[in-house]
Amino acid sequence: GAIRQTIHLGGYDPRLRDNIDTLIHLTKYCERQQLTYCVIPNKTSPAPTLTGSTGSAEDSDVVFILNFTTAQRQYLLHSPTTLCLLYTPGNEHFGIGPVEGMACGLPVVACTSGGPTESLVDYASHSLEGNSKRPIRVQGTAWLRDPNPEEWERALEEVLKLSESERQALSDRAKERAKQKFSMEEMCKGFERALVQAIDMGPATEHVISWKATRIFLISFIFALLCSWRLQ
């Protein structure tokens, strides 16, 4: 396979100078690399005036979608022409993007920090136990790499070299892991287990109630509910 086009999606606030400067920096980088690009704004986030000319979304090498809609996200995640999801933020507390990609069966490349290190399983070579140096392939769902261009380049090469059967097997594993970890059914089971544990602790008095634990439980429940809703 080969990458014909990269699509960049993200939040954009035209009132923030940093957002404007970042978009201008990216478009100028495209120009230096002689890549055609297209910026797709929406009604609430108009694009800044750009010095370079932009092409159409169909013909451009790079597409920037500002404040993408749910429909745009769903289309790209389910499109048969989408080869991979690249999640560039580091030290994310969770990172819903990689989970959404996993739920749709897409190969994901993400940083080796934050939430993706727990939600994803690295598709990497490791040595067998003992003194053997023969590598084995872990049946993972993603490529977790340091934020280094060379490492991400190699990861993308591996994604593109996947055979049809390897890609299908990865897709099946990714969907199954998303279902086991982040589905509404799993959330309900976890909620039930937590309730049973709370009952087993016996009646509480005002002296032993841990409001900190209660807050953590409620926040976790609401967060899990939102994640499950996003994955539907």
N, C-alpha and C positions, 0 to 999 in steps of 0.2 A: 504494500500500500504506500501511498504518498500523501503528504499534506498539501492540499490545494488552497486552503484558506484557514486562517485563524480568526476566531470570533472572541472578542473581549467584552465581558459583561461586568458591570459594577455600578455601585451607587455614585451619583454625581449631583452635586449641589452647586448651581451657578453663582451662589452668593459667597462661596468659599474660594479664596484665591488659590489655595493649595490644590483643590480639585481642578481648577482651570489650568494651572501651571502643569499639573501632571498630564492632562490630556494633550496640551500643546507639546510637551516634551515627547510624548509617545508618537504623535503625528510627525514631528520633525525627525524622529528616529526612523520612521518608515521612509521618509523622503531621502534620508542619507543612505538607506539600504536599497533605494530604488524599488520600494514596494508601494503598490497602489493601495489606497485605503478609503474607507467610507465611514462617516460618523452618523449614527442614527439617534437623534434626540427624541424626546417626547414632549408633550404639551407643558409639563411642569419643569423640564430641564433643558432649555434651549442650549445648543452648542455655541461656544465662543466663535468669534470671527477668526478663521484660519487662513494663513497665508497661502498654503498649498491648495491645489484643487483636489476635490474628492470625487471618486467614481461611484458606480452603482454597487449595491450590496452583492449583486450576483457576480460581478466581474472583478471585484477588488481582492487583493491578496489578504488584506486585514480589514476587519469590520469592528467598530467600536459601538456598542449599544449602551446608551446612557439610561440608567434606572430602568432596566428591562422589566417587562410585564410578566405576569404569571404565564400567560399564553406563550410568550416568546421563550421562556425558560422550559416549559413543557415540550414545546415543539423541538427545541434543540436537544433536549435530553433523550427524546424518543426518535429522533431522526436517524434513519439507517446510514446517513452519510457522516454522522458524528463518530469520529474515531477514538476520541479520548477526552477526558476532562482534566484540565490542569488547574490545580488549586494552589495559588501562589502565596497567600498570607501565612506568616509564621506565628507561632505561639498563640494560635487561636484557642479560646476557652473550649469550644466544641467544634464548630465548622460544619454547618448543615449541608454545604455544597457537596463535599465528598460523599456524604451519606445519600444524598439525592442521586448522585451519579451511580453509586453502588446499587441503589434500589432499582435503577434503570438498566443495570447490567453493563455499565461502561467501565473500561479501564480508567483508573484515576492515578494521577501523579501529584503528590503533595509533599510538604516539608516534613522533616523529621522532628517536629516539635508540636506541642499543643494537642488538641483533641483528636486530629487524624491518626496519631500514633496509637490511640486506643480503639477508634471506630473502624480503622482499616487494618488489613493484614498484608504485610509486605510480601510482594512477589519477588523473592530474591534467592540467590544461590547461597547455600550454607554447606559446611563440611559435615560429614557423617560423624557420629559420636566416636570417641576413642582417638586413635592416632591416624585414622584414615583421612586423607586430604581430598578424596574424591567428592566433588560437589553434588549436592542434590537440590532439586527445585522444590521450594516450599509452595504449597497450593494456596497462594494468596489471592488478594483481590485488587491490589494496588501497588504502586511503586513509591515508597517513602524515601526521599532523597534530601540531602542537605541543600540549602538554597544556593546552589552553584550551577552556572550555565552548562558547564561540561557534563556534570552528573545528570542534569535534566535532559540534555541532548542524548546521552546514552540511554536513558530510560525511554525516551520517545522512540529511539531506534528499536529498542526491544518490543515496544508496543506495536510498531509498524511491521515487525517481522513475525508477529504471532500468526500461526496458521489459522485457517477457518475453524478447525476443531479446537485448537487451544483457546481461541477467542470465545467460542461458545461455552467451553468448560469454565473459563474465567467468569463469563457473564452469569452462568448458573450459580457459581459459588458466591458471587457478589450479591445477587438477588436473595439467595438463601440467608446470607449473613445479615443483610438489612432486615429481612423478615424476622429472624431470630432475636435480633438486638433492639430493633426500633419500631416494630409493628404495633398496632393498637392492641392486638391480642397479647403480645408479650408485656406491654405496659400494664394491661389489666391483671395479668398473672403476678407481676411484680408488686402491684398495688395490693393484691389479695394476700400475698406472702407477708407484706409489711403489716397489714391489718392483723393477721394471725399472730405474728410476733408480738405486736402491741398488746393483744388480748392475753397472750401467754405470760406477759409481764405482770398481770394482775392489776387490781385497781390502783390508781394513782392518787396521791394526795397533793395538796398544794405545795408541799415541801420537796417532793421528788419530781414534779413535772419539769422537764427540760424544755424551756421555750426555745432554746437554740436548736435543739434536735427537731422540735416541731416545725420551726421555720424552714430548716433544711429540707425536711420531708415534704412540706407543702410546695416549696420552690421546685424541688425535683419532680414532683408529680405534675405541676403545671408545665414545666419544661418538657417532660416526656410527652404530655398531651399535645403540645404544640408541634413537637417533632413528628409524632404520628400523624397529625393532621396534614402537615406539609408533604408527607410521603404518600398520602392517599392518591 
